[in-house]
Amino acid sequence: MAFPLVFDRPLLRRRLARAAALGPADFLLARTAGDLAERVGAVKRSFAVALDLGTPTGAVAQALAGAPAIGRLVRAAPLAADRPSLVADEEALPFADAALDLVVSALALQSVNDLPGAFAQIRRALKPDGLFLAAMIGGGSLAELREAFAVAESETTGGLSPRVAPFVDVRELGALLQRAGFALPVTDIDRVTVRYATPFAVFADLRRMGAANALAERRRVPLRRATLLRAAEIYAARFSDPDGRVRVTFEIVWLSGWVPHESQQKPLRPGSAKMRLADALGTIEQPARDIPDKDRPETDTPER
């Protein structure tokens, strides 16, 4: 089945190369890499072969360097200039089935066009009981920028064009992991607020993150100066703190899943519990017929 081309992937790689040449703004990636290393360290097992997939810089490799739980770490990234172990696209993994014990990724998979397909390839590349752990930019990110540009563009051009990526929603990720064949899927959100002196400082840092517009349906003409200035005015007016600094919200979505294995925990069979719920709650169990009508819970289930 064909998937929609939301992102211009060749352009995205050029954006990342430009960010590296400018000197990347890597504070968000460094924070995420540190958190990822802590999460891997909390897993009480070892991983003989681990893959760092698509992370734009060597931040994750540095954070995991010397980790006793990891035997060999392979880094696959889209840019050869960043000296990864191999150059690879997240949408076309060059690994044999069941070749890896751990796959990690930081702030890369949000720009994949076929995310279900990428998850399925990661699942196939992992051994039974292998772990997938990733952080992605979430749907609540850059809400301030999205609003400022939407209003500014409608005022100056009479229409709207896509400028901020439609990041995936956390509620969808668990289902996508299960669809790809992962067991025990877990997702959670880390919201980070960053403050800047001016909106133009925000724009500059996004360029140095490689996060400039790489949408396939973007408008193919230069941004009007009037639109940019008006967006900066709206941003400053709506999203400034009392000291005049402006806020930027980043939402980091964490997701993890395991390749199924017989050693993993499984839900108990109905009726196999060894303790009654009433005992666990410290209450007295009463048959339903002995509960007065006024104490019966209301329900929306229709009577038959």
BELBELJO-V6644 format. One line per field, one symbol per residue. phi: phi as a letter, one per 40 degrees, with the letter a starting at -180 (. if undefined). psi: psi as a letter, one per 20 degrees, with the letter a starting at -180 (. if undefined). A space follows every 10 residues. Layout:
# BELBELJO-V6644
phi=???
psi=???
This chain:
# BELBELJO-V6644
phi=.cbcccbccd cdcccccccc ccgccbcccc cccccccccc ccccabbcbb bcbgdcbccc dcccdgcccb cbbbbbbcbc ccfccacacc caccbccfcb babbabfbcc bccbcdcccc cccccccdgc bbbabbcccc cfcccdcccc ccccccbgab bcbbcccccc cccdcccccc hcbfcbbabb cbbbbbcadc ccdccccccg bcdbcccccc bdcccccccc ccccdcccbb cdcgcbbbbb bbcbaaabcd accccbcccd gcccbccccc cgbccbcccc cddcccccac cccb
psi=pqqqnhqngh hghhghhggh hhnqnjhhhg gggghghhgg hiomrqogpq pooiphajgg hghipjphip fpppppqiph hjlrhqpqpi inplqrqliq hppqqolgii jpgmghhggh hgghiqrpjq pppqpqprhj qkhggggghg gghhhhijaq qphpqnqqqh hhgghhgghi jqrlqpqrpo pppqqqhrhh hggghhgiik jrokqhkqpk qqpqhhgggh ghggghhhkq rhjiqqqppp ooppqqqqpq qiiqqqqqqp jjqipqhhgh ikrpppqhii pqhiipqqqi pqq.
